[in-house]
Amino acid sequence: MGEAPLCDETTAVFAPRGERGEIEEGLTLSPKFDQDGLIPAIAADADSGDVLMLAYMNEEALALTIATGEAHYWSRSRSEIWRKGATSGNTQKIVDLRIDCDQDAILMKVTQRGSGASCHLGFKSCFFRAIPTGAAPSADLKLEYREHDKAFDPAEVYGKSTD
């Protein structure tokens, strides 16, 4: 990524978890990272409210997001920090950064830049398919596309198949 880390294993960036009242209604930011050091982060379009993606942040990714005003995530598959859009150009500018009541989930309202796609497959949203409801699930259950047009061709952008 090329940026100097804002934190390491010996330096905590955020306040330690305190009393329930402070966590739930106070002004101290003390995110609750899971056993793997991660917190889920939802990116939603700042104008439409559409959910674009869900990814994870570690302490450094959250610190970078706060410091730069652009979304940074922890890649669980590559085990590294990544700035959204570093390769594709489809960056996410933070408009509003929120944390839930018990500080264990992040919500980012973003302006999606570039082609307008947040999904690495070229769709606007990673949530481009729906699960039909109203019948018992089975192995024959078929997903339904809600988005059909891609904003970009992943093979052209990433130079490889996204399979």
Secondary structure, DSSP 8 states (H G I E B T S, - for coil): --S--S-BTTB--S-----HHHHHHSS-------TTS-EEEEEEETTT--EEEEEEE-HHHHHHHHHHSB-EEEETTTTEEEETTTTTS--EEEEEEEE-TTS--EEEEEEE-TTS--STTS-S-S--EE---SS---TT---EES----SS-HHHHHSS---
